[in-house]
Amino acid sequence: MDLSALNRQIPTILAKRRNKVSNIFTVEQLDLQFSNNKQMTYERIAGGRGAILAVPFDGKDFYLTSEYACGFERYELGFVKGKIDLGEDPKTACNRELQEEIGFGAKTIKTLRDEMTVAPGMLQLKMYTYLCTELFPMQLDGDEPEPINIVKVSPKEAKDLIFDVDSPLKEARAIASLTLAMNKLGLI
């Protein structure tokens, strides 16, 4: 595989402006000059310390979540996810989010992917994904406005969620992480 295209000269940042547009989002405008001297202004939503996505598996079932998704004004199937707090490493954030969102901790947390991006052309977000096993009950208070429901699915059902064209699992990060988890477990 020839990946030399990733080693091109990156554009020069001529100017950078930050605009806080809400309690959550900061938009950055970058005036760029490319290697062919073409200039362009790009915008991105500036990121923080990153976020985690946890794929809990109890040896029999995967624990998905049903949580309200404001972007689409409906409940979505997904996994535990959340931001990495100041002073936390990603694995610590993963275990904390598990406990806050679904009331379980994990004795074993294995990296599925060191880093994933989501819409990297406009969103500065690093996502760290983990397979979480040896689950045990442990509840921490979180910031969710309502309890998050757990949807347990078998490996066969998980495979259907990944590959069925009409699957209720729509979020790309969840599909990718579930696929990676099933591969790590030797289930696909």
N, C-alpha and C positions, 0 to 999 in steps of 0.2 A: 504494500500500500504506500503510495507516494503522498506524503503529507506536507510537502514543501510549500504548498499554497498557504499554509498557516504561518509561514515564516516571512511573509511579505513585510515590507516596511509599513509600520502603523502610521496613521495620519498624525500630523503635528497638531496639538491643541493650541490654537491661537488665543482663545479666551474661554472662560468658563463662568457661568452665572447660575446661582442657586435661588430658587423661588419656592418658599414653603407655601403649599396650596391647601393643606389641611393638617389635622392633627396627626395623620398617618403618612402623607406623601410630601416629598420634596422633589420638585422637577428641576433638573439641571439642563441648561442649554450649553452645548459645546460648539464653538466655532472651530471647524477642522479644515486643514489643508492636506489633501491627499498627495501621493508621490507624483501624480501627473499635474500638480499645481491647481487642480480644481478645488474650490472652497465651497463648503456646505455647513449649514447649522443643523446639528442633530439634537434631539431632546431625549432624555431618559428619566425614568423615575429612579432617584438615587436610593441605594440600598443601605442596610445597616450592617449588623454583624452576621447576617445569614439566618437560615431557618433549617428546621429538620422535618423529616417525614419518617414516621415509624411504621413498620409492617409487623404487628404482633402476631405470633403463631404459637399456639399452645401444644403443638405436636399432633393435633387433630384438625383444628380449624384456624383460619385467619380471622382476625378481629378487624372488620371494617367499621366505619362510622357513618352515621346519617346526621348531617349537620346542615343548618341553613346556609345557603350560598347567596349572599346579597347581590352578587353580580348577575345572577340569573333569576333571582326572586323565587327560589324553590329549594327544597331539600336535596342534597347531593350525597351520593355514596363516595366515600373516600377513606383516608387513613388519618391517624393522629398526626398533627403537624403544628408547628409554632415557631416563633422567633427565638433566637439565641440571646439570652440576657447578658448584660454586661458582666464580665468575669467568668462566664460559663464556657466550657468547651462543648462542642456539638453533642458528644455522647451524654454528658450530664444534662444538657437541655432535652435530649431525647427521653431520658428516663423521667425527668420532671414533667414533661408534657404528657407522657403516658399516664402518670399518676393524677395529673390535674384533669385530663379529658375523659379517661375511661376507667380510672380507679385501679390500675394495675401498674406494677413495676416489673422490670425485667432483670434477671440475674445475668443473662448473656445478651450483649448488643453487638452484632456483627455489621461491619460496613458493607453496604450494597454498592455504593458509588461514593467516592471521596467528594465529588462535587457534581451537581447538575445545575443547568441554567434553565430559566423559563423566559421565553421571549427576550433573548439577549440583545436584540436590536434596540430595545427600548426600556428594559427592566434590569436594573443592576441588583440581581438577587442570586445568591449562592444557596443551593439546597443540598443538604447532606442527608442521605437516606440510609436507613438501618433495618436489619432483620432483628426482631426482638423476641427472644425465646425464654423458657423457664420463667413464665409469668407468675406473679404472686399478687394477691390483693393488697393494695396500698393507695389510699386516697389523699390527695392534696387539694386545697382550695385553688380554683383556677379563676379565669376571667370570663368564662362562658356565661351568657345570659340565661341559658337553660341547659339541662342535662343533655349530653350527647349520647344518642342511642348506639349500642354495639350491634352490628349485624355479623353473626358468625357464618363463615362459609367454608365448606370443605375444599380440599385441593381440586377436586373435579369441578365444583361450582366456581372456584376461582379461575380455572382455565376457561370456563364458559364466559365469565365476566371479561376476560382479556380478549377472547377471539370471536365472540358473538357480535355480529354487526349491529344488533339492536340492544346491546348490553346497557344496563342502567349505570354502569361504571363509565363515566365520561371524561374524568379529569386525567390528562396526559401524565402528570407526575405519578398518580396512583397506578395507572396502567403499567407504566414503565417500572415502577418500584415493585409491584406485585410480580411482574414477569421476572425481574432480577432475583427476587426472593424465592420464587418457585424454582428457578434455575439453580440457585445456591443450595436448595434443599434436594435437588435431584428429582423434582416433580415434573419437569418438562424437558 
